[in-house]
Amino acid sequence: MTTPTSDAPALTSHAPEWARRRSFAIISHPDAGKTTLTETLLLSAGAIRLAGQVRARGENRRTQSDWMKIEQERGISVSASVMTFEHRALLFNLLDTPGHEDFSEDTYRTLTAADSAIMVLDAAKGVEPRTLKLVEVCRLRDIPIVTFINKMDREALDPVDLLEDIQDKLALDTVPMQWPSGSGNRFKGVLDLKTRELVGYQKPSDDRDPTEASPRWALEGDEILEHISAEEQAELDEGAEVASELCPAFKMQSFLEGHMTPVFFGSALRGFGVRELLDGLADIIPGPAAMPAIRNGQAVELEPGGKEVAGFVFKVQANMDPNHRDRVAFVRLCSGVFKRGMKLKTEAGKQLTVSSPILFFAQDREIADEAFAGDVMGVPNHGTLRVGDSLSESGKLRFSGIPNFAPEILRRARLADPLKAKHLKKALESLAEEGVTQLFRPTLGGDFIVGAVGALQIDVMRERVAAEYGLEVDFEPAPYDTARWLSGDRVKIEEFADRHKSAMAEDINGDPVFLAKSAWEVSYSEEKFPDLTFHRAKERSA
């Protein structure tokens, strides 16, 4: 069995700064351990001191990767955090995506900024439905995937069954980098298939440093028998043979094209196997690649080493700092060397001077004097930038689109205090621009219609409107089932709108939207107006 290091890209001392960048996302089904793995990766890299919290220079500034109140109460991630850390001369940008399916749009947008992904699986459950959907999104962009099978310190499925589950459900060739020795109470560690050493699992204790490297013993040596039985030693040897016979050799090109996944085992909660995973990421995941873009109507490939500074907004976050009404656009840089104070333009011609660019560390930030292709940079602004905007020095570049999907839940926003209508408008627009929910303004009537993919989005909207804007809002059921964006001849759209005035609205960008009472009504309207297109998704040009 071969290992990935023979084909892994190597950095030289003369490599450009952008070549050090590695931007990756973490994807999983809820409760598989994604957020725990995020924190343990940061801990293993020396970026934080204690698992579960991120400490800034001042010890009193405590924060967590799940920083919203609703996330802490429910134990889930509903916002995408960006965290930067260094390991083995590389600079990693870790994108912690929402795990809950109600936030699939936010996850999709975040994946547009990633060059690779870690797929976290629960060792007792294997591939779950949410994982399957996320891998499909990765395939849309040919994102290479590294697999981490978590919770091996609990009772788990047989490793062969886990590998076959990945192959059967995800159509990915699996290449185990390690082979586990038991699971649950019998878990003794993992066999490194490259060195044929057992990486020993030690149960957590108060006096053990969680960042300390795990002990290693040669499989064929006598010392290993002080830690595992001869029977377990034989099982590991047999497991290595099984891995070699059942699984193909690692091929870097196949991995980079998204057809093959290297597999690691461990326990994020116990900090075991995470250091080995981190080293594996440094060995194989790719840095920034050429990005497809449009310049003056012509398709181009924008190289990371290009001269022009360019990037796109994949997320907007307001009020990350509760003490300030801040608003930060997350920008993935695709080319050029950004310098603090540069003037950048959107494709629409809006110009802004980026005087306080930010590098993220959960809630903590620091001003960046420069940034490179592959970096995720925060750009403070006052509503100038929205999700999907392109930024460049010339203002003539546009990147691939970032879609909004048709909402499955529509709610009417009603204020407890009608005198605060202007405040509600500002709050709903701000959160809709972030992508928390979608916002529609009916042609008739004064109530806003909020659209969401899942019910949890509505809960987050309610929580944030109350916490950040001090508004008590009821989100009542609306008399609509779904929404469709309209495109076609302007006269035909106006004709349709005249016949359906009570069902017409505009989205936050002023585009026409049909609010339908049922899927049947959508189908009927499509038959009656064949010259119009009723879109399930609206692509916002990035």
Secondary structure, DSSP 8 states (H G I E B T S, - for coil): ---GGGTS----TT--GGGGEEEEEEEESTTSSHHHHHHHHHHHTTS-SBTTBEE-SSTT-EE-SS-SHHHHHHT---S-EEEEEEETTEEEEEEE---SGGGHHHHHHHHTT-SEEEEEEETTTBS-HHHHHHHHHHHHTT--EEEEEE-TTS----HHHHHHHHHHHH--EEEESEEEE--GGG--EEEETTTTEEEE-----TTS-TTS---EEETTSSGGGGTS-HHHHHHHHHHHHHHHHHS----HHHHHTTSEEEEEE-BTTTTBSHHHHHHHHHHH------EEEEETTEEEEE-TT-SS-EEEEEEEEE-SSTTTT-EEEEEEEEESEEETT-EEEETT--EEE--S-EEEETTEEEE-SEEETT-EEEEE-SS---TT-EEESSS-EEE--EEEE--SEEEEEEESSGGGHHHHHHHHHHHHHHTSSEEEEESSSS--EEEESSHHHHHHHHHHHHHHH---EEEEE-S-SEEEEEES-HHHHHHHHHHTGGGEEEETTS-EEEEESSHHHHHHHHHH-TTSEEESEEEE--
